Amino acid sequence: MANHASAKKRSRQNKVRKTVNSQYLSKFRTALNNFNTSVEAKNDQEIQKSFSAVNSIMAKALKKGIFKKEYISRKLSSLSKQTSKK
């Protein structure tokens, strides 16, 4: 356990950041699963709606620093290819 006040504060901050980051990852995975199921079902409206949700969640995660810009760009590119294939 940390002995210095600054180390204790850092430990508290890390716990909070860890929970927030895991929440964003969970939201992202759920949205991605919803997108994949709508692609498999070939439902055009659901595909667009779930793609929009994934895009929004990834943009927020990028802003928070959870994902890197390159990863998001690559992921959105592959997802948009799937939407055009149907």
N, C-alpha and C positions, 0 to 999 in steps of 0.2 A: 504494500500500500504506500501511496505517496506521503511524504512527510511535509513538504513545503506547501504553502498555501497556493502558489501558482500551479504546482503539479496537481493538487487536488482539484482546482478549478478546471485545468486541462482535462482531467479524467471525467469530470461531470460533463464538459462540453462534448467530449468524444462519445459518451453514451448517448447524448441527445442526437448528435449527428448520425450516429449509427442507426438509431431507430428511424429517423427521417429518411435516410438513404434506403433502408430496407423497405419502407413504405412505398417509395417511388419505384423501386425495383419490382415490388409486388404488383403495383398498379400497371406497370409496363408489361409484365408477363401476362397478366390477365387480359389486357387490351390486345396483346399480340395473339393470344389463344382465341379470343373472340374474332379477330381478323381472319385467322387461319380457318376457323370453322365456317365463317361466312364465305370464304373463297371456295372451300370444299362444297358448300351448299349452292354455290353459283348464284347467290342472291345479290343483284346489282346494288340495290339501295343499302343493304346491310354492309356490303363491301365498302362503299363510299363513306358510310357513317363510322364504321370501325377504323378505316384508314385515317379519317380525320381525328378520331380519338387517340390513335397511336401517335400520330404526328404531334398533337397537342401535348401529350404526356412526355414525349421525347424532347420537345422544345423546352418544357419546364425543367426536365432533368438536366438538360444541357446548361440552362441558366444557373442551376444549383451546383453544377460541376460534378454531377454523378456520372455522366457519360462524356466521352470526348467527341469533338465535332466530327472527326473523321468516321467514327463508328456510326453516328447518327446519319451522316450523309450516305454511307454505304448501305445501312439498313433501310432507309427510306427509299433509296433507289431500287433495291431488290423488291420492296413491298409494292412500289408503284408499277414495276414490271408485272407483278402478279395481278394487279388490278386491271391492267390493259389486256392480259391474257384471258382472264375470266375463266 
